[in-house]
Structures are given as C-alpha cells and as structure tokens.
C-alpha cells in the first residue's frame, strides 16, 4: 500500500505522529517520508531515535 510512495505526515512529532511514522517504517518501504512539525527539539529527538 505505501511501498515506493512519498508520504507526508503533519504533526509528525506528536504522540500519534510518532507511532504512525514507526508503523510506516516497520511495515512498508516508502520512497520518501516527510515529517512536518513546529517543535525543533522534538524533531531533533526523533531524528536521533
């Protein structure tokens, strides 16, 4: 379903967005995953994880 697709997630560093992102990366192989968020610290922490 999401294999080889470009996916845009808004609010990606919130509780739902983080779980959604993990699920996508564990179950599918997207071509590109773009995560938008207003919080720089949460973006940094998510990038490290």
C-alpha positions in Angstrom: 0.0 0.0 0.0 2.7 2.5 1.0 5.6 0.8 -0.7 7.5 3.1 -3.1 5.3 6.0 -2.2 6.0 9.5 -1.0 4.3 10.1 2.4 3.8 13.5 4.1 3.0 13.5 7.8 1.9 16.7 9.5 2.2 16.9 13.3 4.8 14.1 13.0 6.4 14.6 16.3 3.2 14.3 18.4 2.2 11.1 20.1 0.1 9.9 17.1 2.6 11.1 14.5 5.5 9.3 16.1 3.6 6.0 16.3 2.3 6.4 12.7 5.8 7.0 11.5 7.2 4.0 13.3 4.4 1.8 11.9 5.1 3.0 8.4 8.8 2.4 8.6 8.4 -1.1 10.2 5.7 -2.3 7.8 6.4 -0.6 4.5 9.3 0.7 2.4 8.3 4.2 1.4 10.2 6.0 -1.3 10.3 9.2 0.8 8.8 10.1 4.2 8.4 13.7 5.0 7.6 14.7 8.6 6.4 18.2 9.4 6.4 19.6 12.9 6.6 23.0 14.7 8.8 21.8 17.5 12.5 21.8 16.8 13.6 19.9 19.9 11.1 17.1 19.2 12.3 16.9 15.6 15.9 16.6 16.8 15.0 13.9 19.3 13.0 12.0 16.7 15.9 12.2 14.3 18.3 10.7 16.8 15.9 7.9 17.6 
